[in-house]
Amino acid sequence: MADVPPYERVPLPKGWPRVVRSAVLQVVGLAQMSLTYSRSWAADSRLARVRLQAALDQARGEIALLAEELRIKDARVGRIDPRRRPNYPPTELLAILELRAARGWSAAETARRMLVEAKTIAS
């Protein structure tokens, strides 16, 4: 599978031509390039408001990409039987509890978001 290009691994809905996959990925690449160009223009602006708006736009874009990355990883781990998932080491369990406290999550919410059993969080 390593010799197969990434765009060949993207599943398509039934009935869509295979060239659509390549076209979609090319459009995403072009959109990213246009955003980079427009952000670079705004980042070099003499107006502080424009520079701040560009920084905010870039941060929002990064948050959206990180959220999508996390969604994909969670979907993959979510398909694994909970009894077969790897265990968190104690340092990561502590980090989960710190995140729970910082976010104000309940034990059930923490367990759902971290893909563990509620008993794990409670213990």
RALIN-V103928 format. One record per backbone hydrogen bond with DSSP energy under -0.5 kcal/mol. CO is the residue of the C=O (numbers start at 1). NH is the residue of the N-H. E is the energy in kcal/mol with one decimal. If there is no record, write none. Layout:
# RALIN-V103928
co | nh | e
CO | NH | E
CO | NH | E
This chain:
# RALIN-V103928
co | nh | e
1 | 4 | -1.0
5 | 8 | -1.6
5 | 9 | -0.6
6 | 9 | -1.4
9 | 11 | -0.5
13 | 16 | -1.7
17 | 20 | -1.4
18 | 21 | -0.7
18 | 22 | -0.8
19 | 23 | -2.3
20 | 24 | -3.0
21 | 25 | -2.0
22 | 26 | -2.1
23 | 27 | -2.4
24 | 28 | -2.2
25 | 29 | -2.0
26 | 30 | -2.4
27 | 31 | -2.6
28 | 32 | -2.3
29 | 33 | -2.1
30 | 34 | -2.4
31 | 35 | -2.3
32 | 36 | -2.3
33 | 37 | -2.2
34 | 38 | -2.4
35 | 39 | -2.6
36 | 40 | -2.2
37 | 41 | -1.9
38 | 42 | -2.1
39 | 43 | -2.9
40 | 44 | -1.2
42 | 45 | -1.4
46 | 48 | -0.5
47 | 51 | -2.0
48 | 52 | -2.8
49 | 53 | -2.3
50 | 54 | -2.2
51 | 55 | -2.2
52 | 56 | -2.6
53 | 57 | -2.6
54 | 58 | -2.4
55 | 59 | -2.3
56 | 60 | -2.5
57 | 61 | -2.1
58 | 62 | -2.3
59 | 63 | -2.4
60 | 64 | -2.2
61 | 65 | -2.2
62 | 66 | -2.6
63 | 67 | -2.5
64 | 68 | -2.0
65 | 69 | -2.4
66 | 70 | -2.5
67 | 71 | -2.2
68 | 72 | -2.3
69 | 73 | -2.2
70 | 74 | -2.9
71 | 75 | -2.3
72 | 76 | -1.8
73 | 77 | -2.5
74 | 78 | -2.7
75 | 79 | -0.8
76 | 79 | -0.8
77 | 80 | -1.5
81 | 84 | -2.3
81 | 85 | -0.8
82 | 85 | -0.5
89 | 92 | -0.7
89 | 93 | -2.1
90 | 94 | -2.3
91 | 95 | -1.8
92 | 96 | -2.2
93 | 97 | -2.1
94 | 98 | -2.4
95 | 99 | -2.4
96 | 100 | -2.5
97 | 101 | -2.2
98 | 102 | -2.6
99 | 103 | -2.5
100 | 104 | -1.7
100 | 105 | -1.6
106 | 110 | -2.6
107 | 111 | -2.5
108 | 112 | -2.3
109 | 113 | -2.5
110 | 114 | -2.3
111 | 115 | -0.6
111 | 116 | -2.2
112 | 115 | -0.6
117 | 120 | -0.7
117 | 121 | -1.2
118 | 122 | -2.4
119 | 123 | -2.0
